[in-house]
Amino acid sequence: MDTLTAITQRRSVKHFDTGHQMTEAEIDQLMAAALLSPTAFNIRNWRFVLVSDTELRRRIRAAAWDQAPVTDALLLIVLCADLKAWATTPAPWTAFLTPWPN
């Protein structure tokens, strides 16, 4: 699928087949693809947390304005970001801060 088609045909799924199961290999493939997502300056300031514990998912749902997909979806992936990673990661953009040689 090309990018324009993906953008124009995207949708948000709110109802899930509770009988559907994913294999560990499918989850690994999904996470490997997620880890390839681009970030500004390739900082990769995110972490993906797979949440499978039922009680923890219930508590996350309560904090997420009681959104049913938090507990109903087969797989819950919480995306966490380090908002200050740009300050602690070796700065790949520093080359752009030095004046261009004459």
MDTraj code that builds the backbone (N, CA, C; nanometers):
import mdtraj as md
import numpy as np

residues = "MET ASP THR LEU THR ALA ILE THR GLN ARG ARG SER VAL LYS HIS PHE ASP THR GLY HIS GLN MET THR GLU ALA GLU ILE ASP GLN LEU MET ALA ALA ALA LEU LEU SER PRO THR ALA PHE ASN ILE ARG ASN TRP ARG PHE VAL LEU VAL SER ASP THR GLU LEU ARG ARG ARG ILE ARG ALA ALA ALA TRP ASP GLN ALA PRO VAL THR ASP ALA LEU LEU LEU ILE VAL LEU CYS ALA ASP LEU LYS ALA TRP ALA THR THR PRO ALA PRO TRP THR ALA PHE LEU THR PRO TRP PRO ASN".split()
xyz = np.array([
    [0.0850, -0.1170, 0.0000],
    [0.0000, 0.0000, 0.0000],
    [0.0896, 0.1235, 0.0000],
    [0.0585, 0.2186, -0.0884],
    [0.1388, 0.3403, -0.0917],
    [0.0945, 0.4369, 0.0179],
    [0.1736, 0.5370, 0.0420],
    [0.1497, 0.6301, 0.1526],
    [0.0161, 0.7019, 0.1397],
    [-0.0152, 0.7544, 0.0216],
    [-0.1401, 0.8285, 0.0029],
    [-0.2607, 0.7390, 0.0307],
    [-0.2570, 0.6166, -0.0170],
    [-0.3668, 0.5232, 0.0095],
    [-0.3778, 0.4952, 0.1588],
    [-0.2666, 0.4745, 0.2241],
    [-0.2681, 0.4486, 0.3687],
    [-0.3294, 0.5656, 0.4441],
    [-0.2973, 0.6875, 0.4034],
    [-0.3507, 0.8061, 0.4710],
    [-0.4996, 0.8216, 0.4448],
    [-0.5413, 0.8067, 0.3199],
    [-0.6821, 0.8312, 0.2857],
    [-0.7744, 0.7180, 0.3287],
    [-0.7212, 0.5991, 0.3509],
    [-0.8064, 0.4865, 0.3888],
    [-0.7876, 0.4445, 0.5344],
    [-0.7196, 0.5255, 0.6121],
    [-0.6963, 0.4888, 0.7520],
    [-0.8278, 0.4923, 0.8292],
    [-0.8306, 0.4213, 0.9376],
    [-0.9490, 0.4194, 1.0224],
    [-0.9076, 0.3839, 1.1642],
    [-0.9938, 0.4156, 1.2544],
    [-0.9687, 0.3855, 1.3943],
    [-1.0630, 0.2732, 1.4359],
    [-1.0074, 0.1623, 1.4769],
    [-1.0886, 0.0471, 1.5158],
    [-1.1242, 0.0606, 1.6633],
    [-1.2531, 0.0520, 1.6934],
    [-1.2992, 0.0666, 1.8317],
    [-1.3600, -0.0622, 1.8875],
    [-1.3839, -0.1596, 1.8004],
    [-1.4425, -0.2862, 1.8445],
    [-1.3486, -0.3984, 1.8022],
    [-1.3302, -0.4939, 1.8901],
    [-1.2308, -0.5966, 1.8670],
    [-1.2921, -0.7355, 1.8750],
    [-1.2365, -0.8273, 1.7973],
    [-1.2747, -0.9679, 1.8017],
    [-1.2043, -1.0283, 1.9229],
    [-1.2800, -1.0506, 2.0281],
    [-1.2194, -1.0991, 2.1524],
    [-1.1665, -1.2415, 2.1394],
    [-1.2068, -1.3121, 2.0339],
    [-1.1574, -1.4475, 2.0128],
    [-1.0275, -1.4526, 1.9339],
    [-0.9874, -1.3393, 1.8780],
    [-0.8659, -1.3355, 1.7963],
    [-0.7425, -1.3488, 1.8851],
    [-0.6471, -1.4257, 1.8390],
    [-0.5214, -1.4422, 1.9107],
    [-0.4056, -1.4085, 1.8180],
    [-0.3005, -1.3546, 1.8732],
    [-0.1778, -1.3291, 1.7978],
    [-0.0706, -1.4226, 1.8512],
    [0.0112, -1.4705, 1.7607],
    [0.1227, -1.5547, 1.8034],
    [0.2350, -1.4648, 1.8548],
    [0.3252, -1.5233, 1.9295],
    [0.4426, -1.4480, 1.9761],
    [0.5215, -1.3954, 1.8572],
    [0.5278, -1.4752, 1.7500],
    [0.6009, -1.4325, 1.6301],
    [0.5359, -1.3089, 1.5681],
    [0.4022, -1.3037, 1.5662],
    [0.3322, -1.1869, 1.5113],
    [0.3563, -1.0631, 1.5977],
    [0.3532, -1.0818, 1.7286],
    [0.3788, -0.9696, 1.8197],
    [0.5226, -0.9219, 1.8034],
    [0.6161, -1.0144, 1.7941],
    [0.7567, -0.9778, 1.7731],
    [0.7742, -0.9008, 1.6428],
    [0.7065, -0.9452, 1.5368],
    [0.7152, -0.8771, 1.4074],
    [0.6575, -0.7357, 1.4169],
    [0.5443, -0.7219, 1.4857],
    [0.4821, -0.5909, 1.5045],
    [0.5743, -0.4975, 1.5822],
    [0.6344, -0.5478, 1.6887],
    [0.7225, -0.4645, 1.7700],
    [0.8503, -0.4293, 1.6946],
    [0.9018, -0.5222, 1.6160],
    [1.0215, -0.4937, 1.5359],
    [0.9925, -0.3818, 1.4368],
    [0.8731, -0.3844, 1.3765],
    [0.8347, -0.2779, 1.2835],
    [0.8199, -0.1451, 1.3577],
    [0.7609, -0.1484, 1.4767],
    [0.7438, -0.0259, 1.5551],
    [0.8788, 0.0350, 1.5909],
    [0.9757, -0.0489, 1.6217],
    [1.1086, 0.0010, 1.6575],
    [1.1805, 0.0662, 1.5405],
    [1.1337, 0.0409, 1.4196],
    [1.1929, 0.1034, 1.3013],
    [1.1328, 0.2403, 1.2712],
    [1.0312, 0.2814, 1.3487],
    [0.9690, 0.4110, 1.3232],
    [1.0712, 0.5224, 1.3354],
    [1.0607, 0.6195, 1.2454],
    [1.1572, 0.7289, 1.2496],
    [1.1302, 0.8259, 1.3645],
    [1.2352, 0.8895, 1.4110],
    [1.2229, 0.9969, 1.5093],
    [1.3116, 1.1119, 1.4630],
    [1.2819, 1.2304, 1.5113],
    [1.3631, 1.3464, 1.4754],
    [1.5074, 1.3213, 1.5167],
    [1.5987, 1.3435, 1.4246],
    [1.7418, 1.3245, 1.4485],
    [1.7758, 1.1829, 1.4949],
    [1.6824, 1.0897, 1.4725],
    [1.7024, 0.9500, 1.5104],
    [1.7319, 0.9343, 1.6601],
    [1.6715, 1.0201, 1.7417],
    [1.6933, 1.0148, 1.8869],
    [1.6329, 0.8879, 1.9475],
    [1.5218, 0.8425, 1.8920],
    [1.4520, 0.7230, 1.9419],
    [1.4262, 0.7351, 2.0917],
    [1.3559, 0.8407, 2.1252],
    [1.3310, 0.8743, 2.2653],
    [1.2052, 0.8079, 2.3205],
    [1.1637, 0.6976, 2.2609],
    [1.0443, 0.6289, 2.3065],
    [1.0759, 0.4877, 2.3515],
    [0.9812, 0.4360, 2.4278],
    [0.9862, 0.2960, 2.4698],
    [0.8449, 0.2410, 2.4528],
    [0.8361, 0.1183, 2.4078],
    [0.7078, 0.0515, 2.3937],
    [0.6936, -0.0473, 2.5087],
    [0.5824, -0.0387, 2.5798],
    [0.5576, -0.1281, 2.6924],
    [0.4337, -0.2109, 2.6604],
    [0.4493, -0.3416, 2.6504],
    [0.3365, -0.4309, 2.6275],
    [0.2766, -0.4664, 2.7626],
    [0.1475, -0.4390, 2.7772],
    [0.0800, -0.4621, 2.9047],
    [-0.0172, -0.5786, 2.8880],
    [0.0073, -0.6866, 2.9606],
    [-0.0804, -0.8035, 2.9509],
    [-0.1550, -0.8318, 3.0811],
    [-0.1073, -0.7775, 3.1911],
    [-0.1697, -0.8009, 3.3211],
    [-0.3099, -0.7394, 3.3244],
    [-0.4107, -0.8219, 3.3527],
    [-0.5503, -0.7785, 3.3500],
    [-0.5776, -0.6658, 3.4487],
    [-0.5285, -0.6780, 3.5698],
    [-0.5524, -0.5749, 3.6715],
    [-0.4856, -0.4435, 3.6328],
    [-0.3660, -0.4510, 3.5811],
    [-0.2962, -0.3295, 3.5387],
    [-0.3697, -0.2633, 3.4227],
    [-0.4193, -0.3430, 3.3289],
    [-0.4965, -0.2868, 3.2175],
    [-0.6236, -0.2194, 3.2684],
    [-0.6870, -0.2777, 3.3695],
    [-0.8071, -0.2172, 3.4276],
    [-0.7737, -0.0812, 3.4888],
    [-0.6598, -0.0734, 3.5571],
    [-0.6182, 0.0530, 3.6184],
    [-0.5812, 0.1566, 3.5123],
    [-0.5164, 0.1121, 3.4056],
    [-0.4831, 0.2037, 3.2960],
    [-0.6112, 0.2538, 3.2309],
    [-0.7099, 0.1650, 3.2147],
    [-0.8382, 0.2064, 3.1563],
    [-0.9026, 0.3159, 3.2411],
    [-0.8986, 0.3013, 3.3721],
    [-0.9564, 0.4035, 3.4601],
    [-0.8863, 0.5375, 3.4405],
    [-0.7555, 0.5341, 3.4198],
    [-0.6792, 0.6578, 3.3981],
    [-0.6978, 0.7121, 3.2569],
    [-0.7483, 0.6288, 3.1658],
    [-0.7647, 0.6679, 3.0251],
    [-0.9114, 0.6998, 2.9944],
    [-0.9780, 0.7619, 3.0897],
    [-1.1173, 0.8041, 3.0722],
    [-1.2084, 0.6872, 3.0362],
    [-1.1811, 0.5721, 3.0951],
    [-1.2630, 0.4517, 3.0805],
    [-1.2822, 0.4078, 2.9354],
    [-1.1783, 0.4203, 2.8555],
    [-1.1866, 0.3779, 2.7158],
    [-1.1795, 0.2255, 2.7083],
    [-1.2844, 0.1649, 2.6552],
    [-1.2961, 0.0193, 2.6488],
    [-1.1808, -0.0495, 2.5754],
    [-1.1268, 0.0068, 2.4667],
    [-1.0183, -0.0638, 2.3977],
    [-0.8977, -0.0954, 2.4866],
    [-0.8788, -0.0202, 2.5939],
    [-0.7646, -0.0456, 2.6826],
    [-0.7723, -0.1867, 2.7410],
    [-0.8928, -0.2318, 2.7723],
    [-0.9077, -0.3669, 2.8274],
    [-0.9585, -0.4673, 2.7248],
    [-1.0252, -0.4202, 2.6197],
    [-1.0866, -0.5117, 2.5229],
    [-0.9916, -0.5582, 2.4130],
    [-0.8955, -0.4767, 2.3773],
    [-0.8031, -0.5131, 2.2694],
    [-0.7139, -0.6289, 2.3136],
    [-0.6771, -0.7118, 2.2181],
    [-0.5903, -0.8259, 2.2461],
    [-0.4558, -0.7820, 2.3030],
    [-0.4041, -0.6730, 2.2488],
    [-0.2699, -0.6284, 2.2839],
    [-0.2754, -0.4806, 2.3217],
    [-0.2220, -0.4468, 2.4369],
    [-0.2134, -0.3066, 2.4776],
    [-0.0664, -0.2677, 2.4776],
    [-0.0352, -0.1690, 2.3957],
    [0.1015, -0.1181, 2.3885],
    [0.0985, 0.0260, 2.4375],
    [0.1703, 0.0529, 2.5436],
    [0.1789, 0.1887, 2.5968],
    [0.3069, 0.2500, 2.5415],
    [0.2925, 0.3643, 2.4799],
    [0.4075, 0.4341, 2.4237],
    [0.4535, 0.5388, 2.5240],
    [0.5785, 0.5282, 2.5674],
    [0.6366, 0.6222, 2.6627],
    [0.7472, 0.6996, 2.5921],
    [0.7567, 0.8273, 2.6213],
    [0.8587, 0.9100, 2.5565],
    [0.9381, 0.9869, 2.6607],
    [1.0665, 0.9989, 2.6356],
    [1.1544, 1.0811, 2.7177],
    [1.1590, 1.2184, 2.6514],
    [1.0862, 1.3138, 2.7066],
    [1.0747, 1.4462, 2.6458],
    [1.2032, 1.5276, 2.6554],
    [1.2981, 1.4820, 2.7339],
    [1.4245, 1.5550, 2.7471],
    [1.5410, 1.4784, 2.6852],
    [1.5109, 1.3793, 2.6039],
    [1.6169, 1.2989, 2.5428],
    [1.7091, 1.3836, 2.4569],
    [1.6560, 1.4875, 2.3960],
    [1.7387, 1.5741, 2.3106],
    [1.8520, 1.6369, 2.3906],
    [1.8319, 1.6544, 2.5219],
    [1.9332, 1.7200, 2.6047],
    [2.0398, 1.6217, 2.6535],
    [2.0088, 1.4934, 2.6556],
    [2.1019, 1.3955, 2.7105],
    [2.1636, 1.3045, 2.6051],
    [2.1020, 1.2979, 2.4891],
    [2.1542, 1.2139, 2.3810],
    [2.2661, 1.2889, 2.3109],
    [2.3737, 1.2217, 2.2718],
    [2.4761, 1.2916, 2.1934],
    [2.4094, 1.3607, 2.0750],
    [2.4346, 1.4862, 2.0623],
    [2.3607, 1.5699, 1.9679],
    [2.4070, 1.5528, 1.8239],
    [2.3322, 1.4790, 1.7428],
    [2.3712, 1.4628, 1.6029],
    [2.3532, 1.5908, 1.5228],
    [2.2753, 1.6842, 1.5773],
    [2.2493, 1.8081, 1.5044],
    [2.3540, 1.9160, 1.5309],
    [2.4508, 1.8890, 1.6189],
    [2.5502, 1.9921, 1.6507],
    [2.6311, 2.0327, 1.5284],
    [2.6428, 1.9435, 1.4328],
    [2.7142, 1.9791, 1.3094],
    [2.6452, 2.0945, 1.2386],
    [2.5139, 2.1067, 1.2567],
    [2.4390, 2.2141, 1.1918],
    [2.4556, 2.3474, 1.2648],
    [2.5084, 2.3439, 1.3869],
    [2.5225, 2.4659, 1.4657],
    [2.6549, 2.5368, 1.4400],
    [2.7500, 2.4672, 1.3815],
    [2.8792, 2.5296, 1.3539],
    [2.8716, 2.6065, 1.2225],
    [2.9385, 2.7203, 1.2144],
    [2.9337, 2.7997, 1.0909],
    [2.9919, 2.7218, 0.9735],
    [2.9365, 2.7454, 0.8577],
    [2.9859, 2.6830, 0.7353],
    [3.1219, 2.7429, 0.7028],
    [3.2210, 2.6599, 0.6722],
    [3.3544, 2.7152, 0.6420],
    [3.3506, 2.7989, 0.5143],
    [3.4306, 2.9056, 0.5141],
    [3.4364, 2.9937, 0.3955],
    [3.5203, 2.9345, 0.2874],
])
top = md.Topology()
chain = top.add_chain()
for i, resn in enumerate(residues, 1):
    res = top.add_residue(resn, chain, resSeq=i)
    for name in ("N", "CA", "C"):
        top.add_atom(name, md.element.get_by_symbol(name[0]), res)
traj = md.Trajectory(xyz[None], top)
